[in-house]
Amino acid sequence: RGGKEKLVVVLVGLPARGKSYISHRLVNYLSWIGVQCRLFNVGAYRRQKLSGGQKEDTASRADFFSASNKDAALKREELAAAVLEQLLGWLRE
């Protein structure tokens, strides 16, 4: 604590398995003990950028994650790269 070290914890896994829940709890705990932390969530970023205020979130439909959907695969890569760039910027601070 108090140093300039930063730690990155990455959670990956199947949908609806508790990754967001665990990550929020971990951030809450680390903040409580005085560790500065920030949560980077590609799913939340995707929903924010792609929903565009629409009633139906097309970025959360199953076909968006289909391996055969090349346009969506490209968009997923772009979104992941954008969030990774945010993370790298935070690490450089």
Secondary structure, DSSP 4 states (H G I P E B T S, - for coil): --SS---------STTSSHHHHHHHHHHHHHHTT-------HHHHHHHHHHTT-SS-GGGSGGGG-TT-HHHHHHHHHHHHHHHHHHHHHHH-
